[in-house]
Amino acid sequence: HIPFPYIMGYDLFPLETLENKKRILNQSADEGWLLIFEHDPKIKTGYLKRDGDKLKLIQTQ
């Protein structure tokens, strides 16, 4: 769910969703938000960190 172009195929406004996703994920990395993945059986929580021009998920316990 983290890569920017991962958007649902039935999204009615995919370009708007893409821009919002970029803004929110970049803000999350910049401000150190704890992300919660309630539907992921393996990764429960984590932080986004910058790795060059990409965002990398740092999983927490």
PDB file of N, H, CA, C and O in Angstrom:
ATOM      1  N   HIS A   1       0.806  -1.201   0.000  1.00  0.00           N
ATOM      2  CA  HIS A   1       0.000   0.000   0.000  1.00  0.00           C
ATOM      3  C   HIS A   1       0.847   1.263   0.000  1.00  0.00           C
ATOM      4  O   HIS A   1       0.306   2.348  -0.214  1.00  0.00           O
ATOM      5  N   ILE A   2       2.131   1.170   0.228  1.00  0.00           N
ATOM      6  H   ILE A   2       2.570   0.288   0.402  1.00  0.00           H
ATOM      7  CA  ILE A   2       2.958   2.364   0.349  1.00  0.00           C
ATOM      8  C   ILE A   2       3.352   2.969  -1.000  1.00  0.00           C
ATOM      9  O   ILE A   2       3.259   4.188  -1.142  1.00  0.00           O
ATOM     10  N   PRO A   3       3.788   2.191  -2.004  1.00  0.00           N
ATOM     11  CA  PRO A   3       4.189   2.845  -3.268  1.00  0.00           C
ATOM     12  C   PRO A   3       3.066   3.736  -3.804  1.00  0.00           C
ATOM     13  O   PRO A   3       1.897   3.353  -3.805  1.00  0.00           O
ATOM     14  N   PHE A   4       3.444   4.925  -4.255  1.00  0.00           N
ATOM     15  H   PHE A   4       4.394   5.236  -4.253  1.00  0.00           H
ATOM     16  CA  PHE A   4       2.450   5.909  -4.682  1.00  0.00           C
ATOM     17  C   PHE A   4       1.428   5.378  -5.683  1.00  0.00           C
ATOM     18  O   PHE A   4       0.237   5.621  -5.491  1.00  0.00           O
ATOM     19  N   PRO A   5       1.823   4.665  -6.743  1.00  0.00           N
ATOM     20  CA  PRO A   5       0.808   4.283  -7.729  1.00  0.00           C
ATOM     21  C   PRO A   5      -0.099   3.123  -7.302  1.00  0.00           C
ATOM     22  O   PRO A   5      -0.948   2.711  -8.093  1.00  0.00           O
ATOM     23  N   TYR A   6       0.043   2.587  -6.100  1.00  0.00           N
ATOM     24  H   TYR A   6       0.732   2.922  -5.458  1.00  0.00           H
ATOM     25  CA  TYR A   6      -0.845   1.521  -5.641  1.00  0.00           C
ATOM     26  C   TYR A   6      -2.181   2.136  -5.240  1.00  0.00           C
ATOM     27  O   TYR A   6      -2.360   2.576  -4.104  1.00  0.00           O
ATOM     28  N   ILE A   7      -3.110   2.161  -6.182  1.00  0.00           N
ATOM     29  H   ILE A   7      -2.965   1.804  -7.105  1.00  0.00           H
ATOM     30  CA  ILE A   7      -4.432   2.752  -5.994  1.00  0.00           C
ATOM     31  C   ILE A   7      -5.455   1.736  -6.494  1.00  0.00           C
ATOM     32  O   ILE A   7      -5.216   1.053  -7.490  1.00  0.00           O
ATOM     33  N   MET A   8      -6.576   1.635  -5.816  1.00  0.00           N
ATOM     34  H   MET A   8      -6.770   2.189  -5.007  1.00  0.00           H
ATOM     35  CA  MET A   8      -7.618   0.686  -6.204  1.00  0.00           C
ATOM     36  C   MET A   8      -8.087   0.932  -7.633  1.00  0.00           C
ATOM     37  O   MET A   8      -8.240   2.080  -8.050  1.00  0.00           O
ATOM     38  N   GLY A   9      -8.313  -0.139  -8.378  1.00  0.00           N
ATOM     39  H   GLY A   9      -8.189  -1.071  -8.039  1.00  0.00           H
ATOM     40  CA  GLY A   9      -8.740  -0.040  -9.764  1.00  0.00           C
ATOM     41  C   GLY A   9     -10.109   0.589  -9.939  1.00  0.00           C
ATOM     42  O   GLY A   9     -10.413   1.111 -11.012  1.00  0.00           O
ATOM     43  N   TYR A  10     -10.935   0.552  -8.916  1.00  0.00           N
ATOM     44  H   TYR A  10     -10.688   0.129  -8.044  1.00  0.00           H
ATOM     45  CA  TYR A  10     -12.281   1.113  -9.010  1.00  0.00           C
ATOM     46  C   TYR A  10     -12.379   2.528  -8.435  1.00  0.00           C
ATOM     47  O   TYR A  10     -13.478   3.061  -8.285  1.00  0.00           O
ATOM     48  N   ASP A  11     -11.236   3.136  -8.114  1.00  0.00           N
ATOM     49  H   ASP A  11     -10.343   2.703  -8.236  1.00  0.00           H
ATOM     50  CA  ASP A  11     -11.211   4.510  -7.607  1.00  0.00           C
ATOM     51  C   ASP A  11     -11.757   5.447  -8.684  1.00  0.00           C
ATOM     52  O   ASP A  11     -11.293   5.416  -9.824  1.00  0.00           O
ATOM     53  N   LEU A  12     -12.726   6.270  -8.336  1.00  0.00           N
ATOM     54  H   LEU A  12     -13.103   6.296  -7.410  1.00  0.00           H
ATOM     55  CA  LEU A  12     -13.338   7.180  -9.304  1.00  0.00           C
ATOM     56  C   LEU A  12     -12.461   8.389  -9.633  1.00  0.00           C
ATOM     57  O   LEU A  12     -12.636   9.019 -10.675  1.00  0.00           O
ATOM     58  N   PHE A  13     -11.523   8.711  -8.748  1.00  0.00           N
ATOM     59  H   PHE A  13     -11.381   8.199  -7.901  1.00  0.00           H
ATOM     60  CA  PHE A  13     -10.660   9.873  -8.938  1.00  0.00           C
ATOM     61  C   PHE A  13      -9.202   9.484  -8.683  1.00  0.00           C
ATOM     62  O   PHE A  13      -8.596   9.991  -7.739  1.00  0.00           O
ATOM     63  N   PRO A  14      -8.625   8.600  -9.499  1.00  0.00           N
ATOM     64  CA  PRO A  14      -7.285   8.084  -9.212  1.00  0.00           C
ATOM     65  C   PRO A  14      -6.187   9.146  -9.204  1.00  0.00           C
ATOM     66  O   PRO A  14      -5.242   9.032  -8.423  1.00  0.00           O
ATOM     67  N   LEU A  15      -6.281  10.162 -10.038  1.00  0.00           N
ATOM     68  H   LEU A  15      -7.049  10.255 -10.672  1.00  0.00           H
ATOM     69  CA  LEU A  15      -5.240  11.197 -10.043  1.00  0.00           C
ATOM     70  C   LEU A  15      -5.299  12.041  -8.774  1.00  0.00           C
ATOM     71  O   LEU A  15      -4.263  12.425  -8.231  1.00  0.00           O
ATOM     72  N   GLU A  16      -6.495  12.326  -8.309  1.00  0.00           N
ATOM     73  H   GLU A  16      -7.337  12.014  -8.750  1.00  0.00           H
ATOM     74  CA  GLU A  16      -6.649  13.054  -7.049  1.00  0.00           C
ATOM     75  C   GLU A  16      -6.155  12.193  -5.883  1.00  0.00           C
ATOM     76  O   GLU A  16      -5.485  12.694  -4.979  1.00  0.00           O
ATOM     77  N   THR A  17      -6.482  10.914  -5.904  1.00  0.00           N
ATOM     78  H   THR A  17      -7.026  10.507  -6.638  1.00  0.00           H
ATOM     79  CA  THR A  17      -6.016   9.993  -4.870  1.00  0.00           C
ATOM     80  C   THR A  17      -4.497   9.921  -4.858  1.00  0.00           C
ATOM     81  O   THR A  17      -3.889   9.928  -3.788  1.00  0.00           O
ATOM     82  N   LEU A  18      -3.875   9.853  -6.029  1.00  0.00           N
ATOM     83  H   LEU A  18      -4.369   9.848  -6.899  1.00  0.00           H
ATOM     84  CA  LEU A  18      -2.415   9.797  -6.130  1.00  0.00           C
ATOM     85  C   LEU A  18      -1.780  11.041  -5.516  1.00  0.00           C
ATOM     86  O   LEU A  18      -0.822  10.925  -4.752  1.00  0.00           O
ATOM     87  N   GLU A  19      -2.291  12.223  -5.834  1.00  0.00           N
ATOM     88  H   GLU A  19      -3.069  12.318  -6.456  1.00  0.00           H
ATOM     89  CA  GLU A  19      -1.740  13.465  -5.280  1.00  0.00           C
ATOM     90  C   GLU A  19      -1.914  13.520  -3.765  1.00  0.00           C
ATOM     91  O   GLU A  19      -1.000  13.929  -3.050  1.00  0.00           O
ATOM     92  N   ASN A  20      -3.079  13.111  -3.275  1.00  0.00           N
ATOM     93  H   ASN A  20      -3.822  12.779  -3.856  1.00  0.00           H
ATOM     94  CA  ASN A  20      -3.312  13.093  -1.827  1.00  0.00           C
ATOM     95  C   ASN A  20      -2.411  12.084  -1.134  1.00  0.00           C
ATOM     96  O   ASN A  20      -1.889  12.356  -0.052  1.00  0.00           O
ATOM     97  N   LYS A  21      -2.227  10.928  -1.747  1.00  0.00           N
ATOM     98  H   LYS A  21      -2.651  10.707  -2.626  1.00  0.00           H
ATOM     99  CA  LYS A  21      -1.374   9.893  -1.159  1.00  0.00           C
ATOM    100  C   LYS A  21       0.069  10.377  -1.066  1.00  0.00           C
ATOM    101  O   LYS A  21       0.726  10.171  -0.046  1.00  0.00           O
ATOM    102  N   LYS A  22       0.568  11.017  -2.120  1.00  0.00           N
ATOM    103  H   LYS A  22       0.035  11.185  -2.949  1.00  0.00           H
ATOM    104  CA  LYS A  22       1.931  11.568  -2.097  1.00  0.00           C
ATOM    105  C   LYS A  22       2.080  12.581  -0.966  1.00  0.00           C
ATOM    106  O   LYS A  22       3.051  12.544  -0.211  1.00  0.00           O
ATOM    107  N   ARG A  23       1.113  13.482  -0.859  1.00  0.00           N
ATOM    108  H   ARG A  23       0.324  13.512  -1.473  1.00  0.00           H
ATOM    109  CA  ARG A  23       1.169  14.530   0.161  1.00  0.00           C
ATOM    110  C   ARG A  23       1.146  13.934   1.569  1.00  0.00           C
ATOM    111  O   ARG A  23       1.947  14.315   2.422  1.00  0.00           O
ATOM    112  N   ILE A  24       0.227  13.002   1.806  1.00  0.00           N
ATOM    113  H   ILE A  24      -0.424  12.692   1.113  1.00  0.00           H
ATOM    114  CA  ILE A  24       0.072  12.419   3.143  1.00  0.00           C
ATOM    115  C   ILE A  24       1.275  11.563   3.527  1.00  0.00           C
ATOM    116  O   ILE A  24       1.755  11.655   4.657  1.00  0.00           O
ATOM    117  N   LEU A  25       1.772  10.735   2.612  1.00  0.00           N
ATOM    118  H   LEU A  25       1.382  10.660   1.694  1.00  0.00           H
ATOM    119  CA  LEU A  25       2.913   9.878   2.951  1.00  0.00           C
ATOM    120  C   LEU A  25       4.179  10.699   3.156  1.00  0.00           C
ATOM    121  O   LEU A  25       4.978  10.381   4.037  1.00  0.00           O
ATOM    122  N   ASN A  26       4.380  11.745   2.364  1.00  0.00           N
ATOM    123  H   ASN A  26       3.732  12.003   1.648  1.00  0.00           H
ATOM    124  CA  ASN A  26       5.538  12.619   2.576  1.00  0.00           C
ATOM    125  C   ASN A  26       5.428  13.354   3.904  1.00  0.00           C
ATOM    126  O   ASN A  26       6.422  13.497   4.616  1.00  0.00           O
ATOM    127  N   GLN A  27       4.234  13.821   4.244  1.00  0.00           N
ATOM    128  H   GLN A  27       3.426  13.705   3.665  1.00  0.00           H
ATOM    129  CA  GLN A  27       4.024  14.481   5.529  1.00  0.00           C
ATOM    130  C   GLN A  27       4.274  13.502   6.672  1.00  0.00           C
ATOM    131  O   GLN A  27       4.856  13.872   7.691  1.00  0.00           O
ATOM    132  N   SER A  28       3.841  12.268   6.509  1.00  0.00           N
ATOM    133  H   SER A  28       3.368  11.967   5.681  1.00  0.00           H
ATOM    134  CA  SER A  28       4.071  11.236   7.515  1.00  0.00           C
ATOM    135  C   SER A  28       5.563  11.029   7.769  1.00  0.00           C
ATOM    136  O   SER A  28       5.997  10.942   8.918  1.00  0.00           O
ATOM    137  N   ALA A  29       6.339  10.951   6.697  1.00  0.00           N
ATOM    138  H   ALA A  29       5.986  11.021   5.764  1.00  0.00           H
ATOM    139  CA  ALA A  29       7.790  10.769   6.834  1.00  0.00           C
ATOM    140  C   ALA A  29       8.426  11.991   7.484  1.00  0.00           C
ATOM    141  O   ALA A  29       9.284  11.854   8.356  1.00  0.00           O
ATOM    142  N   ASP A  30       8.014  13.176   7.068  1.00  0.00           N
ATOM    143  H   ASP A  30       7.317  13.287   6.360  1.00  0.00           H
ATOM    144  CA  ASP A  30       8.599  14.414   7.592  1.00  0.00           C
ATOM    145  C   ASP A  30       8.288  14.634   9.064  1.00  0.00           C
ATOM    146  O   ASP A  30       9.115  15.170   9.802  1.00  0.00           O
ATOM    147  N   GLU A  31       7.096  14.223   9.495  1.00  0.00           N
ATOM    148  H   GLU A  31       6.424  13.788   8.895  1.00  0.00           H
ATOM    149  CA  GLU A  31       6.658  14.488  10.867  1.00  0.00           C
ATOM    150  C   GLU A  31       6.756  13.275  11.785  1.00  0.00           C
ATOM    151  O   GLU A  31       6.421  13.372  12.966  1.00  0.00           O
ATOM    152  N   GLY A  32       7.209  12.132  11.265  1.00  0.00           N
ATOM    153  H   GLY A  32       7.481  12.053  10.306  1.00  0.00           H
ATOM    154  CA  GLY A  32       7.417  10.948  12.096  1.00  0.00           C
ATOM    155  C   GLY A  32       6.148  10.297  12.607  1.00  0.00           C
ATOM    156  O   GLY A  32       6.108   9.828  13.744  1.00  0.00           O
ATOM    157  N   TRP A  33       5.113  10.260  11.786  1.00  0.00           N
ATOM    158  H   TRP A  33       5.145  10.641  10.862  1.00  0.00           H
ATOM    159  CA  TRP A  33       3.856   9.629  12.195  1.00  0.00           C
ATOM    160  C   TRP A  33       4.019   8.121  12.333  1.00  0.00           C
ATOM    161  O   TRP A  33       4.730   7.496  11.547  1.00  0.00           O
ATOM    162  N   LEU A  34       3.363   7.542  13.326  1.00  0.00           N
ATOM    163  H   LEU A  34       2.785   8.050  13.964  1.00  0.00           H
ATOM    164  CA  LEU A  34       3.264   6.094  13.446  1.00  0.00           C
ATOM    165  C   LEU A  34       2.115   5.640  12.552  1.00  0.00           C
ATOM    166  O   LEU A  34       0.982   6.091  12.721  1.00  0.00           O
ATOM    167  N   LEU A  35       2.401   4.753  11.603  1.00  0.00           N
ATOM    168  H   LEU A  35       3.322   4.387  11.465  1.00  0.00           H
ATOM    169  CA  LEU A  35       1.383   4.232  10.695  1.00  0.00           C
ATOM    170  C   LEU A  35       0.888   2.890  11.215  1.00  0.00           C
ATOM    171  O   LEU A  35       1.679   2.075  11.690  1.00  0.00           O
ATOM    172  N   ILE A  36      -0.403   2.660  11.129  1.00  0.00           N
ATOM    173  H   ILE A  36      -1.046   3.321  10.743  1.00  0.00           H
ATOM    174  CA  ILE A  36      -1.021   1.419  11.600  1.00  0.00           C
ATOM    175  C   ILE A  36      -1.658   0.719  10.409  1.00  0.00           C
ATOM    176  O   ILE A  36      -2.469   1.306   9.693  1.00  0.00           O
ATOM    177  N   PHE A  37      -1.282  -0.548  10.202  1.00  0.00           N
ATOM    178  H   PHE A  37      -0.623  -1.025  10.784  1.00  0.00           H
ATOM    179  CA  PHE A  37      -1.778  -1.345   9.083  1.00  0.00           C
ATOM    180  C   PHE A  37      -2.702  -2.427   9.634  1.00  0.00           C
ATOM    181  O   PHE A  37      -2.288  -3.569   9.833  1.00  0.00           O
ATOM    182  N   GLU A  38      -3.951  -2.057   9.877  1.00  0.00           N
ATOM    183  H   GLU A  38      -4.288  -1.130   9.715  1.00  0.00           H
ATOM    184  CA  GLU A  38      -4.865  -2.979  10.561  1.00  0.00           C
ATOM    185  C   GLU A  38      -5.246  -4.193   9.735  1.00  0.00           C
ATOM    186  O   GLU A  38      -5.700  -5.189  10.298  1.00  0.00           O
ATOM    187  N   HIS A  39      -5.079  -4.146   8.418  1.00  0.00           N
ATOM    188  H   HIS A  39      -4.711  -3.337   7.960  1.00  0.00           H
ATOM    189  CA  HIS A  39      -5.459  -5.283   7.574  1.00  0.00           C
ATOM    190  C   HIS A  39      -4.266  -6.131   7.137  1.00  0.00           C
ATOM    191  O   HIS A  39      -4.443  -7.101   6.399  1.00  0.00           O
ATOM    192  N   ASP A  40      -3.071  -5.790   7.571  1.00  0.00           N
ATOM    193  H   ASP A  40      -2.927  -5.002   8.170  1.00  0.00           H
ATOM    194  CA  ASP A  40      -1.879  -6.535   7.167  1.00  0.00           C
ATOM    195  C   ASP A  40      -1.553  -7.569   8.241  1.00  0.00           C
ATOM    196  O   ASP A  40      -1.329  -7.196   9.393  1.00  0.00           O
ATOM    197  N   PRO A  41      -1.520  -8.854   7.898  1.00  0.00           N
ATOM    198  CA  PRO A  41      -1.259  -9.884   8.908  1.00  0.00           C
ATOM    199  C   PRO A  41       0.194  -9.923   9.391  1.00  0.00           C
ATOM    200  O   PRO A  41       0.470 -10.503  10.441  1.00  0.00           O
ATOM    201  N   LYS A  42       1.120  -9.323   8.654  1.00  0.00           N
ATOM    202  H   LYS A  42       0.896  -8.851   7.801  1.00  0.00           H
ATOM    203  CA  LYS A  42       2.538  -9.389   9.023  1.00  0.00           C
ATOM    204  C   LYS A  42       3.066  -8.084   9.612  1.00  0.00           C
ATOM    205  O   LYS A  42       3.808  -8.104  10.595  1.00  0.00           O
ATOM    206  N   ILE A  43       2.698  -6.973   9.032  1.00  0.00           N
ATOM    207  H   ILE A  43       2.095  -6.957   8.234  1.00  0.00           H
ATOM    208  CA  ILE A  43       3.197  -5.676   9.497  1.00  0.00           C
ATOM    209  C   ILE A  43       2.053  -4.952  10.185  1.00  0.00           C
ATOM    210  O   ILE A  43       1.037  -4.644   9.562  1.00  0.00           O
ATOM    211  N   LYS A  44       2.220  -4.683  11.468  1.00  0.00           N
ATOM    212  H   LYS A  44       3.045  -4.933  11.975  1.00  0.00           H
ATOM    213  CA  LYS A  44       1.162  -4.024  12.240  1.00  0.00           C
ATOM    214  C   LYS A  44       1.351  -2.510  12.279  1.00  0.00           C
ATOM    215  O   LYS A  44       0.396  -1.758  12.086  1.00  0.00           O
ATOM    216  N   THR A  45       2.588  -2.061  12.529  1.00  0.00           N
ATOM    217  H   THR A  45       3.364  -2.672  12.685  1.00  0.00           H
ATOM    218  CA  THR A  45       2.866  -0.633  12.649  1.00  0.00           C
ATOM    219  C   THR A  45       4.248  -0.326  12.098  1.00  0.00           C
ATOM    220  O   THR A  45       5.087  -1.217  11.959  1.00  0.00           O
ATOM    221  N   GLY A  46       4.477   0.940  11.787  1.00  0.00           N
ATOM    222  H   GLY A  46       3.796   1.664  11.901  1.00  0.00           H
ATOM    223  CA  GLY A  46       5.792   1.338  11.311  1.00  0.00           C
ATOM    224  C   GLY A  46       5.859   2.828  11.033  1.00  0.00           C
ATOM    225  O   GLY A  46       4.859   3.542  11.103  1.00  0.00           O
ATOM    226  N   TYR A  47       7.067   3.279  10.716  1.00  0.00           N
ATOM    227  H   TYR A  47       7.879   2.699  10.659  1.00  0.00           H
ATOM    228  CA  TYR A  47       7.334   4.672  10.380  1.00  0.00           C
ATOM    229  C   TYR A  47       7.920   4.721   8.982  1.00  0.00           C
ATOM    230  O   TYR A  47       8.616   3.796   8.563  1.00  0.00           O
ATOM    231  N   LEU A  48       7.642   5.790   8.261  1.00  0.00           N
ATOM    232  H   LEU A  48       7.076   6.542   8.601  1.00  0.00           H
ATOM    233  CA  LEU A  48       8.270   5.997   6.962  1.00  0.00           C
ATOM    234  C   LEU A  48       9.516   6.845   7.147  1.00  0.00           C
ATOM    235  O   LEU A  48       9.495   7.855   7.849  1.00  0.00           O
ATOM    236  N   LYS A  49      10.592   6.427   6.514  1.00  0.00           N
ATOM    237  H   LYS A  49      10.609   5.606   5.943  1.00  0.00           H
ATOM    238  CA  LYS A  49      11.855   7.169   6.525  1.00  0.00           C
ATOM    239  C   LYS A  49      12.284   7.391   5.090  1.00  0.00           C
ATOM    240  O   LYS A  49      12.008   6.568   4.217  1.00  0.00           O
ATOM    241  N   ARG A  50      12.944   8.479   4.850  1.00  0.00           N
ATOM    242  H   ARG A  50      13.168   9.148   5.559  1.00  0.00           H
ATOM    243  CA  ARG A  50      13.450   8.771   3.506  1.00  0.00           C
ATOM    244  C   ARG A  50      14.706   7.948   3.239  1.00  0.00           C
ATOM    245  O   ARG A  50      15.595   7.836   4.083  1.00  0.00           O
ATOM    246  N   ASP A  51      14.748   7.378   2.040  1.00  0.00           N
ATOM    247  H   ASP A  51      14.026   7.469   1.354  1.00  0.00           H
ATOM    248  CA  ASP A  51      15.905   6.615   1.570  1.00  0.00           C
ATOM    249  C   ASP A  51      16.211   7.141   0.173  1.00  0.00           C
ATOM    250  O   ASP A  51      15.766   6.577  -0.827  1.00  0.00           O
ATOM    251  N   GLY A  52      16.974   8.227   0.117  1.00  0.00           N
ATOM    252  H   GLY A  52      17.336   8.685   0.929  1.00  0.00           H
ATOM    253  CA  GLY A  52      17.192   8.898  -1.157  1.00  0.00           C
ATOM    254  C   GLY A  52      15.906   9.572  -1.580  1.00  0.00           C
ATOM    255  O   GLY A  52      15.349  10.382  -0.839  1.00  0.00           O
ATOM    256  N   ASP A  53      15.431   9.241  -2.772  1.00  0.00           N
ATOM    257  H   ASP A  53      15.883   8.583  -3.374  1.00  0.00           H
ATOM    258  CA  ASP A  53      14.178   9.832  -3.259  1.00  0.00           C
ATOM    259  C   ASP A  53      12.973   8.931  -2.998  1.00  0.00           C
ATOM    260  O   ASP A  53      11.876   9.204  -3.484  1.00  0.00           O
ATOM    261  N   LYS A  54      13.171   7.862  -2.235  1.00  0.00           N
ATOM    262  H   LYS A  54      14.062   7.640  -1.840  1.00  0.00           H
ATOM    263  CA  LYS A  54      12.088   6.920  -1.934  1.00  0.00           C
ATOM    264  C   LYS A  54      11.739   6.975  -0.453  1.00  0.00           C
ATOM    265  O   LYS A  54      12.488   7.513   0.362  1.00  0.00           O
ATOM    266  N   LEU A  55      10.581   6.406  -0.128  1.00  0.00           N
ATOM    267  H   LEU A  55       9.973   5.969  -0.790  1.00  0.00           H
ATOM    268  CA  LEU A  55      10.176   6.245   1.258  1.00  0.00           C
ATOM    269  C   LEU A  55      10.306   4.778   1.630  1.00  0.00           C
ATOM    270  O   LEU A  55       9.909   3.898   0.865  1.00  0.00           O
ATOM    271  N   LYS A  56      10.861   4.518   2.804  1.00  0.00           N
ATOM    272  H   LYS A  56      11.183   5.232   3.425  1.00  0.00           H
ATOM    273  CA  LYS A  56      11.069   3.149   3.269  1.00  0.00           C
ATOM    274  C   LYS A  56      10.304   2.966   4.578  1.00  0.00           C
ATOM    275  O   LYS A  56      10.346   3.828   5.456  1.00  0.00           O
ATOM    276  N   LEU A  57       9.611   1.843   4.699  1.00  0.00           N
ATOM    277  H   LEU A  57       9.577   1.143   3.986  1.00  0.00           H
ATOM    278  CA  LEU A  57       8.872   1.539   5.918  1.00  0.00           C
ATOM    279  C   LEU A  57       9.807   0.882   6.926  1.00  0.00           C
ATOM    280  O   LEU A  57      10.462  -0.115   6.625  1.00  0.00           O
ATOM    281  N   ILE A  58       9.858   1.453   8.120  1.00  0.00           N
ATOM    282  H   ILE A  58       9.325   2.264   8.364  1.00  0.00           H
ATOM    283  CA  ILE A  58      10.608   0.872   9.230  1.00  0.00           C
ATOM    284  C   ILE A  58       9.580   0.255  10.167  1.00  0.00           C
ATOM    285  O   ILE A  58       8.852   0.963  10.863  1.00  0.00           O
ATOM    286  N   GLN A  59       9.530  -1.068  10.175  1.00  0.00           N
ATOM    287  H   GLN A  59      10.121  -1.643   9.609  1.00  0.00           H
ATOM    288  CA  GLN A  59       8.544  -1.797  10.971  1.00  0.00           C
ATOM    289  C   GLN A  59       8.873  -1.679  12.451  1.00  0.00           C
ATOM    290  O   GLN A  59      10.042  -1.711  12.835  1.00  0.00           O
ATOM    291  N   THR A  60       7.836  -1.542  13.287  1.00  0.00           N
ATOM    292  H   THR A  60       6.886  -1.516  12.975  1.00  0.00           H
ATOM    293  CA  THR A  60       8.013  -1.519  14.737  1.00  0.00           C
ATOM    294  C   THR A  60       7.445  -2.799  15.332  1.00  0.00           C
ATOM    295  O   THR A  60       6.744  -3.556  14.660  1.00  0.00           O
ATOM    296  N   GLN A  61       7.753  -3.027  16.587  1.00  0.00           N
ATOM    297  H   GLN A  61       8.323  -2.413  17.134  1.00  0.00           H
ATOM    298  CA  GLN A  61       7.281  -4.235  17.274  1.00  0.00           C
ATOM    299  C   GLN A  61       5.891  -4.064  17.802  1.00  0.00           C
ATOM    300  O   GLN A  61       5.343  -4.985  18.407  1.00  0.00           O
TER     301      GLN A  61
END
